[in-house]
């Protein structure tokens, strides 16, 4: 189990850089990598999750990338409304809270 229990702690850890903390669930790890600007690694994990949470993270990654059509597809699969590009940070926090709560 990870010592990271809050969205703020997850963001602070990712922003500090370094290695991914041990004990993170796959969705939380993908979000850590997203916040750490390690898009490709986060994408690889999110697309392999095979869950609505994974689809939600996948949609966020394509929103960050600026691929709105692809993002919309993954948000639809996740059953979530697609936010606008200026809501990316708030959306990351929202998804991170769900992922931490389900870890």
Order of alpha helices (4+ residues) and beta strands (2+ residues): alpha-alpha-alpha-alpha-alpha-alpha
